C-alpha cells in the first residue's frame, strides 16, 4: 500500500448547522446518505455497504461543528475521516468540509465518490 494523500473537499448546503450535524453524527443521519446501515456501540460506528463493512472510532465530536472518525480496519495507519461544518455568511449557506485520505491512484475515484454521497445528502435537505 502506498502513502496516503490528504483530500479536502467543501460542499455548500442549504440547511442549518444543527440539521447537518445530525446528518453527520448520528446512525440515523449517516444511514440516509453515507452508508446503507450504521450501528453504534459505545464510541465505535459500524458502517455497512453492499458486501462490505468498516468500523470507525469516534475520536472527536463537537456539537454543530465537527465529527472525526478513526478507521479501525488498519490500526497501524492514522487514517481518519473528518467532517467540519462552517457557516458562509455571504451566501447564508452552511458548508460541509470533508477531509479524507486516499492513495495517488484512488484520488479521483475518492473525490467522485464523495461528490455522489454528498448529492444524496443535498437531496435530503431539498425535499
HUJOUR-V984831 format. One record per run of one state. SS is the DSSP state (@ for helix, = for strand, . for the rest). FROM is the first residue (numbers start at 0). TO is the last residue. Records with the same first field share a line. If there is no record, write none. Layout:
SS=FROM-TO  FROM-TO
This chain:
.=0-2  13-15  25-25  31-35  41-42  49-50  62-64  71-78  88-91  126-126
==3-12  36-40  43-48  51-61  65-70  79-87  92-102
@=16-24  26-30  103-125
